[in-house]
């Protein structure tokens, strides 16, 4: 069983910030949570940890790769003694039409010798709800919400039973709101009846937190559940009811933070652009803009950014280095350099700045953008994150042990669209 035989929940997340989003909700539900990046190759300290979330990059990669990585994660989590497994994907259910949600769920069910799982993508607090199997973003069907234009995973169909049916050879069932309204026992009976008809996957309606509580109670004994992070917040109460989990007073308690504060932003999403603008209003001299076209020419801009950051940090003033630009400037850079190259230059520049400045004096680091977060964490060689208190829905502070530092690095990793407008300033107040 290994050291971690008291792990209650083992989760497999299909991307990095999605893993943090789930881990954040597990802490809010009362579990002490560790996020690991990729399947660990060496022994990890799991004392006083109730849930482990393995972050993979399996959302948009080829199907066979997603399946192999997910099975490796499952294997490791079972060795740690996890009682229930959770396959976490985005609350917009996005992957490709061939996968990867269906094929990964099928492979996990087979490995567990289980005959059924549920699909619960809803995250009502963020406006993601499911009704009659149709996914809504706010008051819009998914395919009318802007997600139909997603650059990597456009979603043209809001009917999740139909979407999933294209990804699996097995029939897909539905547990609708009328069933949930009758409570957990009726929902469990409905799921059993569907299992007898061979329905291995059941898409579940959820309009609010109460629906998620009913589903958590109905599925707590399933070996595998799947969904967004909304379900993650409802499960810990059920683990306590089962006697698997003690009541923990401060599940998100971290060590005291120390060192300088740095914000790195690579995301160009609307929410992040507003956060950059808000920071610059409060700290007019606190920001340095990176331009991919200048980065492509020579090292000069990188050197200037580093000098700027060092100066601000020596004055103990907040510093923001950002490549977040409006759509017109982004398009110009992409046209000149190609989409991949423009993104890569920014990620490399921000990652190198992170490594240099963390080695010097930075102890609190906030990174905006999923791709940028992944690049920075990988450049810093971070493999585990202890999850702390929430700053905004889906975004907690975390701490990572670093080899040559006594104090852990405090790290907040924000997906592009998350967070209130004052996120870049308020985040540091939350930690203080």
C-alpha positions in Angstrom: 0.0 0.0 0.0 2.9 2.4 0.5 3.0 5.4 2.9 -0.2 6.9 1.5 -2.7 4.3 2.4 -5.0 6.9 4.0 -5.6 8.7 0.7 -9.4 8.8 0.2 -9.6 10.4 -3.2 -7.3 10.0 -6.2 -8.0 12.3 -9.1 -6.7 12.3 -12.7 -7.0 15.8 -14.3 -6.6 16.3 -18.1 -4.8 19.7 -17.7 -2.8 21.7 -15.3 -5.0 24.5 -14.2 -8.0 22.2 -14.2 -6.2 20.0 -11.6 -5.6 23.1 -9.4 -9.3 24.0 -9.8 -10.4 20.6 -8.5 -7.8 20.6 -5.7 -9.0 24.0 -4.6 -12.6 22.7 -4.3 -11.5 19.6 -2.4 -9.7 21.8 0.2 -12.8 23.9 0.5 -14.8 20.7 1.1 -12.4 19.9 4.0 -9.6 17.7 2.5 -5.9 18.3 2.7 -4.8 18.1 -0.8 -1.6 17.6 -2.9 -1.3 18.2 -6.6 1.4 16.3 -8.4 2.5 17.2 -11.9 2.6 14.0 -14.1 2.8 10.5 -12.6 5.5 10.6 -9.8 8.6 8.6 -10.5 9.9 8.7 -6.9 8.3 8.2 -3.5 6.3 11.2 -2.4 5.5 12.2 1.2 1.8 11.7 1.7 1.4 12.0 5.5 -1.5 14.2 6.5 -2.8 14.3 2.9 -6.4 13.1 2.1 -6.6 13.7 -1.6 -4.1 13.6 -4.5 -4.7 15.2 -7.9 -2.4 14.1 -10.7 -2.2 16.8 -13.4 -1.7 15.4 -16.9 -1.7 17.1 -20.4 -4.3 14.8 -21.8 -7.1 17.1 -23.0 -6.1 17.8 -26.6 -3.3 15.2 -27.2 -3.7 12.1 -29.3 -6.2 9.6 -27.8 -3.8 6.7 -27.3 -1.4 9.0 -25.4 -4.3 10.3 -23.2 -5.4 6.8 -22.4 -1.8 5.5 -21.6 -1.0 8.5 -19.3 -4.4 8.2 -17.5 -3.9 4.5 -16.9 -0.4 5.2 -15.5 -1.9 7.8 -13.2 -4.7 5.3 -12.1 -2.1 2.7 -11.4 -0.1 5.0 -9.2 -3.1 6.3 -7.3 -4.3 2.7 -6.6 -0.9 1.9 -5.2 -1.4 4.9 -2.8 -4.6 3.2 -1.6 -7.1 5.8 -3.0 -10.7 4.6 -2.1 -12.4 6.5 -4.9 -11.1 7.7 -8.3 -12.1 10.9 -10.1 -11.4 11.7 -13.8 -11.5 15.5 -14.0 -12.1 17.4 -17.2 -13.3 20.9 -18.0 -16.7 22.1 -17.0 -17.2 22.9 -20.7 -16.7 19.2 -21.6 -14.2 20.2 -24.3 -11.9 17.7 -26.0 -12.0 16.5 -29.6 -14.9 14.8 -31.2 -13.0 11.5 -31.1 -12.1 11.9 -27.5 -10.5 12.1 -25.1 -13.2 12.0 -22.5 -15.0 8.8 -23.7 -11.9 6.7 -24.5 -10.2 7.6 -21.2 -13.3 6.9 -19.1 -13.7 3.5 -20.9 -10.1 2.6 -20.2 -10.3 3.6 -16.5 -13.6 1.6 -16.1 -12.0 -1.5 -17.7 -8.9 -1.2 -15.5 -11.1 -0.9 -12.4 -13.4 -3.8 -13.6 -16.3 -1.4 -13.0 -19.4 -1.4 -15.0 -20.5 2.3 -14.8 -19.5 5.8 -14.1 -21.2 9.2 -14.1 -20.4 12.4 -16.1 -20.9 15.5 -14.0 -19.3 18.5 -15.7 -21.5 21.1 -14.0 -19.9 23.9 -12.0 -22.9 26.1 -11.1 -21.0 28.8 -9.2 -19.2 29.5 -12.5 -22.4 29.4 -14.5 -21.9 25.9 -16.0 -25.1 23.8 -15.6 -26.6 20.8 -17.3 -30.3 20.4 -18.0 -31.8 17.4 -19.9 -28.3 16.5 -20.8 -27.6 19.8 -22.4 -24.6 21.9 -21.1 -25.2 25.6 -20.5 -22.7 28.4 -20.0 -24.7 31.1 -18.2 -28.0 31.3 -20.1 -26.5 30.0 -23.3 -26.2 26.6 -24.7 -22.6 25.5 -25.0 -22.5 25.8 -28.8 -23.8 29.4 -28.6 -21.5 30.5 -25.7 -18.3 31.4 -27.6 -17.0 27.8 -27.0 -17.9 27.1 -30.6 -14.9 29.2 -31.6 -12.4 27.7 -29.2 -9.0 27.7 -30.9 -8.1 24.1 -29.8 -11.4 22.4 -28.9 -14.4 24.1 -30.6 -17.7 22.8 -29.1 -20.5 22.7 -31.7 -22.9 20.5 -29.8 -24.4 21.1 -26.3 -26.1 17.7 -26.1 -23.6 15.8 -24.0 -25.3 12.4 -24.5 -24.8 12.9 -28.2 -21.2 14.3 -27.8 -20.2 11.4 -25.6 -21.9 8.8 -27.9 -19.5 9.8 -30.6 -16.5 9.0 -28.3 -17.5 5.5 -27.0 -18.9 2.3 -28.4 -21.0 1.9 -25.2 -24.6 3.3 -24.9 -24.8 6.6 -22.9 -27.6 7.2 -20.4 -29.1 10.3 -18.7 -29.9 11.0 -15.1 -32.1 14.1 -15.4 -33.3 16.7 -13.0 -36.6 15.0 -12.3 -34.7 11.9 -11.0 -32.3 14.1 -8.9 -35.3 15.9 -7.4 -36.4 12.6 -5.8 -33.1 12.4 -3.8 -30.0 10.3 -3.6 -31.6 6.9 -3.1 -33.9 7.3 -6.1 -30.9 8.6 -8.2 -28.8 5.5 -7.1 -31.7 3.2 -8.1 -32.0 4.9 -11.5 -28.2 4.5 -12.0 -28.5 0.8 -11.2 -31.4 0.3 -13.6 -29.3 2.0 -16.3 -26.3 -0.2 -15.5 -28.5 -3.3 -16.0 -29.3 -2.0 -19.5 -25.6 -1.7 -20.2 -25.3 2.1 -19.8 -21.7 2.4 -18.8 -21.7 6.2 -19.0 -24.5 8.4 -17.5 -24.6 12.1 -18.1 -26.1 13.9 -15.1 -28.1 17.0 -14.9 -27.1 19.6 -12.2 -28.5 23.1 -11.9 -27.2 24.0 -8.4 -25.1 23.0 -5.4 -28.0 20.9 -4.0 -28.0 18.7 -7.2 -24.3 18.1 -6.8 -24.8 17.1 -3.1 -27.5 14.5 -4.3 -25.1 13.2 -6.9 -22.2 13.0 -4.5 -24.3 11.0 -2.1 -25.6 8.7 -4.9 -22.1 8.0 -6.3 -19.8 7.9 -3.2 -19.5 4.1 -3.4 -18.7 4.1 -7.2 -15.1 3.2 -7.9 -14.9 5.9 -10.5 -16.7 9.3 -10.9 -15.9 11.8 -13.7 -16.7 15.5 -14.1 -15.7 19.1 -13.4 -14.6 20.5 -10.1 -18.2 21.2 -8.8 -18.6 17.6 -7.9 -15.2 17.8 -6.1 -16.6 20.2 -3.6 -19.6 18.0 -2.8 -17.7 14.7 -2.2 -15.8 15.3 1.0 -19.0 15.6 3.1 -20.0 12.1 1.8 -16.5 10.7 2.7 -17.0 12.0 6.3 -20.5 10.4 6.4 -18.9 7.1 5.3 -16.3 7.5 8.2 -13.4 7.6 5.7 -12.4 11.2 6.5 -12.0 13.1 9.8 -13.1 16.7 10.3 -10.1 18.8 9.5 -10.1 22.4 10.8 -7.6 24.1 8.4 -7.2 21.9 5.3 -5.6 24.7 3.4 -3.0 25.7 6.0 0.4 26.5 4.4 3.7 27.6 5.8 4.2 31.4 6.3 5.1 33.1 3.0 8.4 34.9 2.6 10.3 36.8 -0.2 9.5 39.2 -3.0 6.2 39.2 -5.0 6.1 38.8 -8.8 3.3 38.5 -11.3 3.9 36.9 -14.7 1.1 37.0 -17.2 1.0 35.3 -20.6 -2.7 35.0 -21.0 -4.6 37.2 -23.5 -8.1 36.3 -22.3 -10.5 39.1 -21.5 -10.4 38.5 -17.8 -6.6 38.6 -17.7 -6.4 41.8 -19.8 -8.7 43.5 -17.3 -6.6 42.3 -14.4 -3.4 43.7 -16.1 -5.2 47.0 -16.6 -6.3 47.1 -13.0 -2.8 46.4 -11.7 -1.4 49.2 -13.9 -3.9 51.7 -12.6 -2.9 50.9 -9.0 0.9 50.6 -9.8 1.5 52.9 -12.8 5.3 52.1 -12.7 4.8 48.5 -11.8 4.4 46.8 -15.2 6.8 45.8 -18.0 5.2 44.7 -21.3 6.9 41.9 -23.4 6.5 41.9 -27.1 7.0 38.7 -29.0 8.4 40.6 -32.0 11.1 42.1 -29.9 11.8 38.8 -28.2 12.3 37.2 -31.6 15.0 39.7 -32.5 17.5 39.4 -29.6 18.0 39.1 -25.9 17.6 42.9 -25.3 14.0 42.9 -24.1 14.5 40.0 -21.8 17.5 41.8 -20.2 15.5 44.9 -19.8 12.6 43.0 -18.2 15.0 41.3 -15.7 16.6 44.7 -14.8 13.2 46.2 -14.3 12.0 43.4 -12.0 15.2 43.4 -9.9 14.9 47.2 -9.4 11.2 46.9 -8.3 12.0 43.9 -6.0 14.9 45.7 -4.3 12.4 48.5 -3.5 10.0 45.8 -2.2 7.4 47.1 -4.7 5.0 44.8 -6.6 6.1 43.9 -10.1 4.2 42.6 -13.2 5.7 41.3 -16.4 3.2 40.7 -19.0 2.8 39.6 -22.6 -1.0 39.9 -22.4 -2.0 42.1 -25.3 -5.3 43.0 -27.1 -6.5 40.8 -30.0 -5.1 43.2 -32.7 -1.5 43.1 -31.3 -1.7 39.4 -30.7 -2.8 38.8 -34.3 0.0 41.0 -35.6 2.6 39.0 -33.7 1.1 35.7 -34.7 1.0 36.8 -38.4 4.7 37.8 -38.3 6.0 34.8 -36.3 3.4 32.1 -36.6 1.0 31.2 -33.7 3.2 28.5 -32.2 6.4 30.5 -32.3 4.8 33.7 -30.8 3.4 31.7 -27.9 6.6 29.8 -27.4 8.7 33.0 -27.3 6.5 34.4 -24.5 6.4 31.2 -22.5 10.2 30.8 -22.7 10.8 34.5 -21.7 8.5 34.3 -18.7 9.9 30.9 -17.6 13.4 32.1 -17.7 12.5 35.3 -15.7 10.7 33.1 -13.2 13.8 30.8 -12.7 16.3 33.7 -12.4 14.1 35.8 -10.0 13.0 32.9 -7.8 16.7 31.9 -7.4 17.4 35.5 -6.3 14.6 36.8 -4.0 11.1 36.0 -5.2 9.1 33.9 -2.7 5.6 34.7 -3.9 4.8 34.1 -7.6 1.5 34.6 -9.4 1.2 33.2 -13.0 -1.7 34.0 -15.3 -2.5 31.6 -18.2 -2.7 27.8 -18.4 0.1 27.3 -20.9 2.3 29.9 -19.2 1.7 28.2 -15.8 2.7 24.9 -17.2 5.8 26.3 -18.7 6.9 28.2 -15.5 6.3 25.2 -13.2 8.2 22.9 -15.5 11.1 25.4 -15.8 11.3 25.6 -12.0 11.3 21.8 -11.8 8.3 21.7 -9.5 6.6 18.3 -9.2 4.3 18.7 -6.2 2.0 21.6 -4.9 0.4 21.7 -1.5 -3.0 23.4 -2.0 -3.9 26.4 0.2 -6.7 28.9 0.6 -8.8 30.1 -2.3 -8.1 33.6 -3.7 -11.1 33.4 -6.2 -13.2 30.5 -7.4 -10.9 27.9 -9.0 -7.7 29.6 -7.9 -5.9 28.8 -4.6 -2.5 29.7 -3.3 -0.2 26.7 -3.4 3.3 25.9 -2.0 6.0 24.0 -3.7 9.2 22.7 -2.0 12.3 23.8 -4.0 15.6 21.9 -3.8 18.0 24.7 -2.8 15.6 26.8 -0.6 14.6 26.3 3.0 11.2 28.0 2.6 8.8 26.7 0.0 7.8 28.9 -2.9 4.3 30.3 -2.7 2.6 30.0 -6.1 -0.8 31.0 -7.5 -1.5 29.6 -11.0 -4.5 31.2 -12.7 -6.2 30.0 -15.8 -6.8 32.9 -18.3 -10.5 33.4 -17.7 -10.5 33.1 -13.9 -10.4 35.7 -11.2 -11.9 39.1 -10.3 -10.6 42.3 -11.9 -8.4 43.1 -8.9 -6.9 39.6 -8.7 -3.3 40.6 -9.2 -3.3 42.9 -6.2 -5.8 41.2 -3.9 -4.1 37.8 -4.2 -1.2 39.0 -2.1 -3.5 40.5 0.6 -5.1 37.0 1.0 -1.8 35.4 1.7 -0.5 38.1 4.1 
